[in-house]
């Protein structure tokens, strides 16, 4: 179907380009140069006057426009500008932003697309995203239900935007809440390019892992008639991504630490040395006892099928000093995800009752039979007795719908006096649901070999993995989550120019802003009823529906892993255990559900000052923002002797006064010094304010507890930079930043027992329950709680370079390059202390990141190659030592992308995009903090997976 669609549309696109040459020639005539107004209906801050006219095209034009905006700003600002209306440089807005110094991209683990950004070492939720000046929130895929304040850029196609402005230094007029920075997404309007414009794009995307080809379509129409203008654009894309590799599912531990009381490390583990077959292979018991094993030793494979549709509209009226627009944006993102896993369960294995069935609860301690300890003290090669296999599938669906509508107005009352206003509303509705169905093989001897690759290790035994008769211990889990975000904003701003003495001028801006945001989390869990149905079939009924042919095709598994094993198809799982039929309102989970509303009333005043000091221009912006936040929470709390969850309400209110001052001084005609100081805040994630004690994953003995008393985090920010614009379109800059953080939200973990949590037995999956469905109250549990820390300091520096090599002779004259480097001093929310008391320097975000792009544009040919790299960072789930002396790192990774385009005519372009050319491996690893057993970089890996390369080929044109 997809190939037929592409085969139909490509000839149509070619016919449109060549079929009416008169129309094409008219459309290709260059437009008269226009000046971007200093204040549009959703205006950029007053420190951004009109951009200088640029008479270049393509990617070079985009860079030049962005550089003009940066040079004219007072504070620290960067921009990404569309090459033309409907022609954004990258396919994903977040992937464009990673070119900005200080921006680190986080990718979606299912689709490999850029999803969220972190700025200068602060988490993603420390960034505020606005749409034409109005704060917006939306979520997707794995972040649904997290209630985080971050913004998921993968919900939108980049063609829907015309410009992105990025503010790192505070201004009084910018929304509070972004300690990292503020990103303003701007949609196009018809008078941005006041003429008839029709743009379209048709392409096919091929992923090397899934071996699937899918369409990407885009069309935009814009026109003006006198004082009226209308614009509408639509996009559609599909993509299929496969991922596969090795998972330890969260950690490594030794038998010595895993059998301690309380448990040291992420999970309990006790090898069975008392089994008569136990053989230490010449090692001492102490050596084997201290060797490290993964939590689970398993293969993981997935396929994610993604569809994204978007629509942007604008109706605009301009007459004299009056400018009114009605702007809309809508998007829908759908994912259908299949996951399968097969491997050996090691966590919580211990033998206390030899009369119990081998491999099952009470008699599941692993027996070393013929083992090998590698130089890093890992027990990842050898033969173990009494092992148990788990074969599982997870089939999930998620969908995010986003809608935005804004009425914007600008009225020039008289020369130098402008009123702007905005009324906006945005809604985001995200839902996800899934089933996880598994079966187990108990008590077999297994031989494993981590091998040299480590992404695809080996595993074998004398048991037939494909024979359903060998499987028992079947279990199922299901869940449904809905997260909604609603935002309403009213904004009224006055801009006034005025004169001062000594040739100085001023520009005053003052305004009132009211923002009402509401977030709701609703979770349902129909596992109890679903388990009852599963048990009604008995083992025989489940075995009869198992298949050995894997339900995901084209999975890379390596040579040493079984390529077939007993599992379940999506059709059987959903037809028998329909997640929508079981996760009804009756399965509502009150402990994990809540609603929260924040009403923020804001007033701000600021002024720009411009004049000369020592015959050089000095520009200053100074202002203050006052914000009052009223918080209302509706959740559920356990009360009474029965421990039932009853509705609960909590309220809070706080006020913040946030001053900000920035200055830019022209040291020479092409050398600018900038400095800024300001105070900002960030509000904690609502999920850790409003939620109660819960176990997020019933197959993991980890619980989290919210804290309604968390205070907003505050930061005092200092920025200074030196920028040398040594040639047109060129820049060399260096910047230093420092943030003094107070009341930062930090997580900490403690070891407790299941009984101490006061949760029902159904909070954990069947693997933790006995035959009567009860969980041992003494089961070790890890409890994660949150609080406000003391003062912390984050600092670093940024370097940037950009140059158009127009001084070179032909044919090299079209070359150009840009690069950025960010260094962040090691920073973490809490100290990492070894068991011996030694403090280890760790960094919660990459210590450094860099980006390099080289491009060539000459005549009809354009090429671009970009490499983006970020260093290792501490994993957020393990911010401190859990007693195992293992530091969990997210490994450093880099992505190489390329683009080639060729203009067949002035109106038609052939384009080839290649993403992740190096097929980057993403993974975590566990470093031994004592230095005794190595850094674990390639010997203790986790979640090690390849995403594959994506190739896009198609046409972009205009009429």
N, C-alpha and C positions, 0 to 999 in steps of 0.2 A: 504493500500500500504506500509506504513512504517513498520508495523508488519510483512508483508510478506518478505520485504527486510531483516529485522533483522533475521527472521527465516531461511532465506537462507544463510546468511553470517556467523552466529554463528557456524553451523556445518562445514562450509568450514574452518573457523579459527581453530577449533579443529582438523580437519583432517590434516591441514598443520602442526600443532604442533606435532601430534602423528604419522602421516603417514610415516615419513622418519626419523627414530630415528638416523641413522648414520649422516644425515645432521644436525639434531638438536644437537647432541652431539658435532659435530665439531663447530657449531655456538656458543655453550655455553661455549667453552673453554675460559678461561680468557685470555685477550690480554696481551702482554708484556707491562709492565709499560712504559708510555711515558711521556716526559716532554713537557709542553706547551711552544712553542717558545716565546721568549721575544718580537718578532715583527712579526706579521702576516701581510698580505696585507692591512687589515684595522686595524692598530695596536692600542692597548690600550696605554694610556699615558706612558711615560718612567718611571714613578714611580711604575710600576707594573711588576716586573720581574717574571720569571717562577714560576708557582705554584708547591708546593711540591707534590710529588707523594703520593696518598692516596690509601690505599688498603682496602677500605670499599665499600659497595654498597648501593643502594637505597637512600632514603631521607637523611640518615646520611651521605652518600658520598657527596650528593649535598651540605649539610651544611658545611662539612669539606673543600671542595674545595673553597667555598665562603669565609670561614674564613681565609684560606691561602692567598687568594688575598687581603683581608682587612689588614692582618698583615704585608704583604710585601709592601703595598702602603706607600707613604709619606703623601699625603693629606688624606682628609676624604672621604672614598670610601666604598661602599657595593656592593655585587654582589649576583645574583641569578643564580645558575648553574644547568643545566639539569642533572638529575640522570644518564642519558645515552643519546646517540644520539637519538633524536626524543622522549625524555621522560622527558618533563618539569614537575616540581613538581605540578603546578596547571594548571587548564584548561584555565585560563585567565592570561595574563602577568601582567595586572594591579593588579589583586588579589594577585599575588605573591609579588609584590612590597610593598603592605601594611604591610608586615612583617618587612620592613626596618624602623628603627626609623626615625621619622620626616615626613613620607609619609602618606598622608590622601587620601583615595580613594573616588572618586565620581562615583556613579552608574548611568547607563542609566535608565531613568524613565519608559521606555516601557518594556525592557527586564530584568531589575534588574541585568544586568551584569556590572562588573567593566568597566568603560569607560575612565575616566581621573584621573590624580593625581595632588594633590597640595602638595607642599613641604614647611615645616617649616612656615606655615601661609601665604604663598603667593598664589595668584590665579593660576589656572591651566595654563594660558597662560605665566606664568613666568618660565615654565620648557621647556627646549629645548630637543627634542628627535632626536637622530641620529640613522641611520641604517648602521652598519659597519663603523661608523665614519662620515657619510654624513647626514646633516640635512634633515629631512623629515617632511611633514605636511599631515594630512588627517582628514576628518571629517565624521560624520555619524548621522543618526536619527535626533533628535531635534536640534543638533548644526549646521545642514546644513543651510547655509545662514548667520550664525553669524560672519563669517570671523575672528574668534578667532584664535590665534596662537597655541593653545593647540593641542595635539595629541590624537586621539581616539584609544585606544588600543583594543577596541572590534571589530575592523575591522579584526583582525588577530587571528588565532588559535595559542595557545602557542607551539604546536608541531613543528611549523616552525622555532623556535629559539633554540639556544644552550646555550646562556648565556645572561644575562643582567647586565651591569655595571652601577653603580649609583654614580655620583660625586656630593658631596655637597659643597666642597671647590673649588675655581677657580684655574685653571692651564692655563698658557699662550697658550697651544696647544688646549685647549677645545674651541668649538664654542662660540662666544659671544651671548648674548641674553637670557641666562638662569640665572636670578637672584636667582631663587630657586635652580636650579641644572641642571645637564645634565644627561640624561638617554640614554645609548648606547645599542641598540638591536643588537645582533650578530647572524647571521644565520650560520648554520653548514657547514663545508666543508669536503670533503672526507678524507683528510689527518689528520683531527682531530682524526680519528680512522682508521688507514690505514689497512683495511681488508674489506672483504665482510660483509656487514650488511644489513639485511632486518628486518624492524620493521613494526608492524601493530597494529591496535586497532579497536575493534568493540564494540559499547555500545548502550544502549537505555536510553533516558532521559525522566523522567516522572515528570510533574509539578502538584502539588496537587490542584492548583487553576483552571487550565484549564482542568485537568484530561486527558491530551493528552500525548502520548508516541511517541518519535521521535528518529531517528537514529543519531549516531555520528561515523564517519569512518575516519581512518587515515592509511596511508601506506608510508613507506620510504625505498629507496634503496640507498646504498652507496658501492662503491668498488674502489680499486686502482689496477692498472696494471703498475708496474715499476714506471716510473716518472709521470704517468697520473692517474687522479682520477675523478670520476663522482658521483654526488649525486642528487637525485630527491625525493621529498616528496610531498604528496597531502593530503588534509583534506577536509572533508565535514561534516556539522552538520546542524541540524534543531532543532528548539525549539518553543514551543507555551506557552506564558505566559498570564495569566489573572490578572487584578488588579481591585479592586473595593473599594469604600469608599465614604467619605463625602468631599465636596469641598465648601469653602466659596469664592473661586476664587480671593483671593488677599487682604482680609482685613475685618475689622469690623469697624463700626462707629455708632455714636449716631445721633438722629434727631437734637439735638442742634448744633453739630459741622457740620453735613452734610448740614444743611440749612444756615450756616453762609456765609457771602460774604467778601472775597473769602472763598471757601469751606475749612474746616479744616479736614484733613484726606484723605483717598484714594478715596472716592467717595461721591457724593451728595445724600442726603436722607432727606425727610421731612414727618413725620407722619401727617395724616389728623385728627386733633383734632376737626375740625368744622363739621365733618359729624354727622348728628343727632344720629347715632347709636354708636358713640364713647363712650367707657366705660373704665375708667382707673383702674377698679377693686380695688378700695380702695387706690391706690397709688396717690401721688401728680403728677401734670403735670411735675414738675421739675424732679421727679424721673424717670418717663417714658421717658422724653426728653433726659436724660443723660444715659439711658440704651443702651447697645450695640447690634446691629444686624449685621449679616454677609452680605457681598456684594451680594452674591447669596446663597440660601439655597438649595443645590441640591445633588443628588446622581450621582456618576460617575462610569462607568464601561468600561473596555477596554480589547481587546485581541490583542496581538502582535504575528505575525507569522514570525519567523526569519530563514533565510538560509544563511550559510556562507561557502564559498569555498576558498581554499588556495592552493598555489603551491610554493615550494622553490626548487631552482636548484643551482648547483655549478659544474663548470668544472675547474679542478685545475691541474697545472703542477709544479713539484718540481724536481730540479736537482742541487745538490751542494748548492750554495748560492743564486740560483734563484728560486723564488716562484711567480707564476702568477695564478690568478683565475678570472673567469668570473662568478659573482654571480647574481642570479635573485630571485625576490620575487613578487608574484602576489596574490591578494585577491579580493574577491567580497562579499559584505554584502548586503542582501536584507531584507527589512522589509515590511510587509503588516499589517496595523494597523486599527482596528475598535474601535471607541469610541462612547459611548452614555451617555447622561446626561438628567436628568429630575428634575426640582425643581422650586422654587419660585424666581422671579427676585425682588431684593430689591434696587439695585443701581439705581440712577437717578429717584427715584419714588417721585412724588410731584403732588399735585392737585392745579391747578390754574384756571381750567375751568370745572365746574360741568356739563356743557351741553355736554361735550365731552363724548364719549362712556366709560363706566366704565372699568377701568384697562388699558386704552390706553393713549397715550401721552396727557398730560395736565390734565388727571384725573386718575392718577395711584398712588396717595398717599395711603399708607397702613393705614387702620383704626383699632386701637386697640379696640377689642371687649371684650375679657376676657383674660388678659395677666398675666404672672407671671415673676417677676424679681428674678433671683437667687442671692446668696450671692456675686457673682463676678460681679453683675450689668449687666448681660446678659439677653436680651429679647428673649430667645430661646424656651420658652414654652408658649403656649396659643393659642388663636384664633384671627385671623386678617381678616378684611374685605377688599374687593377690591384688592385681590392679583391676580397676573398673573403668570401662569405656562409657562415654556419654555421646550419643548421637542426637543432635537437636536441630530444629529449624525455627526461624522466626519469620513470619510473614506480616508485613506492616504496610499501612497506608497513611499518608498525611496530606493535608491540603491547607494552604493559607490563602485567604481572600483579603485583599487590601483595597480600600477606597478612600479617595481624598477629593474634597471640593472646597474651593476658596474664592471669595469675592474680594478683589483687591482694588484699591482706588488711590489715585494720586492727583492732587489739585494744587496747581501753582497759583496761590491766592494773588500774589504779585511777585515781581522780580525779587528773588532772594528769599521768598517765604513759601514753603511747601507743606501741605498736610498730606499724610499718607495713612491709610487705614486698611485693615484686613480682618475679615471674618472667615474662619476656616473650621472644617470638621474632617476628621479622619477616623476610620474604623479598620481594625485588623481582627480577623477571625481565623484562628488556626486550630485544626483538629488532627489528632493522630490516634490510631488504634492498631493493635497487633495481637497475634497469638504466638506463643512459644510452645512447641510440642517436642518432647524428647523421650528417648528410651535408653536403657543401659544394658551393658553386658558386665556381669559381676565375676570377680575372682579368677582372673586368667593371668598367665605369665606373659610378659611383654618385653620386647627388646626395642630400645630407642637409641637413636644416634643423631645428635644435634648437627653433625656434619660440618662442612666448611662454609656452606651457604647461609644457614641459620634462618633464612626466610622460609625455606621448604625443607625441614628436617625429615627424618624417617621414623617409621614405627611399624612393628610387625609382631605377630603372635601365631600360635597354632589354631586360632579360632577363626571360623568363617564369618567375616564381618557382614557378608551379604545375606546370611541365612536368618530370616526373622525369628526362627525358633530359639536363637541364642539371646534374644532381647527380652528384658523384663524391666520392672521398675519404671514404668511409663509415668510421665507427669506432664501437666499442661499449665500454662499461665497465660493470662490475658489482661488487657488494660485499655482504657480509653481516656484521652485527655483533651480538654479544650481550653485554650488560652485566648482571651479577647482583650483588645486594647481599644479604648475610645478616647479621642482627644478633641477638645473644643477650645478655640482661641479667639480672643478679640484683642485687637492692637490698634492704637491711635498714636501717631507720632507727628511732632512738629519740627520742621527744619527751618532755621533762620540764619541767613548770612548777615554779618555785621562787620563794621570797620573799627579798628583800634588805632592807637597812636603809633607814630613812628613807622608807618607803612605796614603795620601788622593787620591781618584780617582774622576774622573768626567765623566759625560755623557752629551754631548751637543746635543740639538735637535733644529733645525731651519727649518722653512717652509714657503711656500707661498700657500695661499688658495684663490680661487675665487668661489663665490656662487652667482648664479642668480636665484631668486625665483619670480614667478608670481602667483598672485591670482586674480581670476575674480569672481564676483557675478553678476548673471543675474536673475532678478525676473520678472515674468509675472503675470498679474492679469486680468482674464477674467470675473470678477464678474458682470460688467455692462451688458454685453450681456447675461450672464446666468440669471440674475434677470429678464431681459426682457422676456426670454423664460418662466421662472417660472410664471410671471404675465399673460402670454398668456393662461395658463391653468386655471387660476382662482382658487378660493378656492375649488370648486367642483372637479376639475380635480386632485388637490393635495390630497384631502381627499380620493378619490377613490383608491389611491395608498398607503395609510397608512396601517400598520399592527399593531397588538397589541402584538403578540408574539415577544419577544425581539430577535434581530438578533445576539446576543452573548449568547452562552450557558454557563452554569455552573458559573453564577455570584452569588457571595455571597452578599445579599442585606439586611440581617436582617429581622426581623418579622414585623417592623412597616412601611416599605416603600412599595408602590404599586409594585407588581412584574410584572405587565403588564401595558402598556400605549401606546398611539398612537406614532408611530415612522416610520422610513423608512429603507428598506433593502439596502445592498450594491449593489445588482444587479439592483434595480430600480434607485438608485442614479447615478451610473456610466453609465447605459444604456441611461438614459434621459439627464443627465448633465455630459457628458464625460469631465473630467478635461483636457485631452490632446487635445480635439477638441476645447475647449474654450481658453485655455492658450497657444495660438499660438504666434509666434513672433510679430504679430500685437498687442498683449496685453502687450507688453514690458513696464515695469515700470521704467522710467529713474531715479527717485529720490532714488530708493533703489538699483540701479545697478552701478557697477564700476569695473575698473580693476586697479591693482597696481603692480608695478614691483620694486623689490629691488635688486640692484647689490652691493655686498659687496666684497671688495678687502682687503685681510688680510695678514699680515706678522707677524711672531712670532719667538722669540728666547727664549730658556730656557736652564737651565742646572741643572743636579743633581750633588750633591757633597756628597761623602761618606767618612767618616773617624772616628777616635776615639777621644772622649773627656772624660777625666777622666776614661780611659780604658773601655768606653762604646761607642757603635756605634751611630753616629749622621748622619742622612740623611737629606739633604736640597734640595729643588727644588725652583729655582728662575727664573723668566722670565717676559717678557712683550709682550703684544699683541697690534698691531696697526690695526685698522679697519676703513675703509672709506665706508660709506653707501650712495648710490645714490638712491633716491626714485622718481619714476614717477607715477602719478595718472591720470587715465582717468575716469572722471565721468560726471555728467550732472548738470548744474546749471540753476536756473530760471533767465531769463533775458528778457528785453524788457517790454513794457507796457502790453502785453498779458500774461506775466508770463509763457511763454513756457520754457520747459527744453531743453537747447542746450548743445552740447558736450563741455567739459571743460578739460583743462589739467593743472596740477600743478606739480612742480618739487622741490626737496629739496636735500640737501647734508650735511652730518655732519661726523666728524671724532672723534674717541675715542681712547685713549691710556689707556690700562688696565694692570696695573702691578699685579703680583701675587707672593707670596712666601709661602712655606710650609716647615715644619720641623717635623721630627720624631726622638725621642731620646729614646734609650733603657735604662731606669732607672735601670732595672735588666734584667735577661734573659727572663723573661716573663711579664714584665711591660713596656709599651710604653706610652710615652707622645707625643702628637701631637699638633701642632699649625699652623694656616695658616691665612694669611691676603691677601685680593685682592679686586679688583674693577671689578664690572660687570655691564651690562646694560640689560634692556629689552625694546623692542619696543612695543608701544601701538597697540592694535588690529586695523587692517585696517578698520574694520567696523565703528569705531568711528573716524577714520581719514578721510576717503574718502566719507562716506555716507552723504546725505543731511537730512533735516527735514522730518521725516516719522512717520506714525502711524503703528507700527508693527502688531497690532491686531485690525481689524476694529470693533470688539465687545467690545473694551476696550478704554476708553477715556484717553490714555496715548501716548505721542509722544516722539521721541528721535531726537536729533540733533547732527551731527558729528562736529569735530573740526580739520581742516587740519593743524593747527598750534601746535598740541601736540608735545612735545619734548620726546626723549627717557628717560626712567626712569633709574636712576643710583643708585648703591648700593655699599657701602664700607662694606666688610664682614670680621668678625673676628670669628674664630673657634678655640677651644682648647678642648682636650679630654685626658682622661686617660683610658688605656685599659690593663686589666689584663688577660693574657692567662694562667690561673692557671693549666690547664691540656690539653692534646691533645683533640681538638674538643670542647674546652670550652672557654668562654669569659665572663668577667664582665667589663662593661665600663660605663663611665659617660662623657658627652660632654656638652659644653656651646657654644651658638652661639649668635651673635649680628649683625644686619644689619642696617646701617644708610642709609635710603632711601631719595633720593631727586628727585623732579619732578615726583612723583608718579601720575599716572592717577586716578582721582577720579570722581565719578558721583555726581551730585546734582540735586535736583528737585525743580521746581518752579510751582506755580499755574498761569495759564493763561486762555485764552478763545480760542475756536476753530477759531473764526474770526481772531485772532491775528497771527495764524500760517500761513495763506495764502494758505491753502490747499483746494482742491476741495471737494465738498460735498460727492463724492464717496469714499473719504478716510475713512469714517466711515460707518458702516453697517446700514441696514434699521431700526434697533431699535432706532437709533438716528435721523432718518429722518422723516419729516412730510409727508403728503399724496402726496406732490409735489416733494418729494425727496430732500428737503432742510434741512440742519442742522442749528439749532439755532446758530448764530455767538457768542452768549453769553454763550454757553455750557461750563461749567468748564472743563478744560483740565490740565493734569499733564505733564509738559515738562521736560525731562531728558537731561541734557547737561553734557559735560565732559571737564575737564581742568587739569592742572598740579598743584599739591599741593606743599606745602613747605616741610621742612624736617620732616621725621618720623623715629621712631626707633622701630625695631622689635627684640625681644630677647627671649631666652628660653633655655631649657636644654633637654637632651635626656639621657635615661638610657637603657642599653641593657644587657641581660643575655642569655647565651647559655651553655648547658652542656649535655654531654653524660654520663648517669649514669652506666658506665661499671664497677664501683666498687661494684655494688649491686650483691647479689647472684642470681643464677638461681631460678625461671624463670624471675626475674625482671631485669636482666642484659641488656636487650634490650631497656629499657626505656631511654628517653631523653626529654629535654624541652628547649624552647627558649621563650624569652619575651622581649618586648620593651615598653617604656613609653616616651611620648613626652609632654612637657609642653611649652606653648607659652604664654607670657605675653599678656594681652588684647591689641588688636591692631585693629584700624579701620581707614579708609581713611579720616574720618572727625568726628567731635565731635557730640555726641548725646545729645541734650539739650532739657529739658522738657519745656513746655509752661511757667512754673514758673521760668525758667532760671537755673535750676539745671543740672549739667553735670552728665550723667550716663555712667558708665564704660561698654563698649560693646566690643565684639570681633568678627571680620569679619570672622575668621576661628575658629575651635574648640580650646578652651583653653587647652585642653588636649586630647590625644588619646593613646590607648594602644593596644597591641597585645600579645596573649599568645598561644603557641602551645606546646602540649605534644605529643610524639610519642613513638611507640614501634615497634622494628624490631628484630625479633628472628626467625631463621630458615625460613620457608616458609611464616610466618605470619607477616604482617606489618599493623599498625594502626596509625592514626593521627587525632587529634582533635584540631581545631583552633578557637579562638574567637578574633574578631577584633572590637574595640569600638572607637567611636569618640564622643566628647562632643558636646553640642549645639553651634551654630554659628549664627551670624547675617545674615539674608537673604539679598542677593545682591540687590534685587529690592527696599529695604527700608533701605538705609544706614544711614538715619537721620530721625528726627521727622518730620512727615508730618502735624503736628498740632493736632493730635489725642492722643498724649502721649502714643501710643502703639508701643512697640518694637516687630518687627517680627523676630522670631527665627526659624531656622531649628532645630528641636528637636534632641537630642542625640539619637544615635542608635548603636546597636551592632549586629554582625552577627556571628553565630556559624556554622562551616562547619566541616565535618568529612570524613575520607577515611579509608577503610579497603581493603586490598589486600591479596591474598593467592596464592603462587606459586604452580601450579599444577605440573609443571616440571621446569627445569632450564630455559626453553624458553617460558613458558606460565603462565600467571598470571590472576587470577580472581579478579575483582576490583569492589568495590562499593563506590560511592561518594555521599554524602548528603550535599546539599547546603541550607543555611538559615534554619537550623533545628528548630530555635525558631520562624519562621514565623514572622520576625520583622515588626513592624508597622512603616512606615515612614510618617512623617507629619511635618507641620509648626504649630506654635502657636503664639498668640499675648499677650505679657505681658504688663500690665499697669505700666508704668514707675513711676507713683506717688505712687505705692504701695497700693492704696486705694481699687482696685478691683481685687487683686490677680495676680498671674503670668500667668494665662490663659493656663497653661500647659495641662490641660485636659478639660478646659471649653471653650476655644476659639481656636479650632483646624481648620486647613485648609489643603487641599490636603492629607487627612489621608487615607492611603491605605495599604493593605497587598499585598505582592508579592507572597506568597505561598512558599512551599518547593519544591526543585528539587532533584530527586533521579536518579542517573546514575548507571547502572549495565552493565558490559560487560567484555571483554577479551582484554588483551594487551600481545603481544608476539613478538618473533623474530625468524628468521630462520638462 
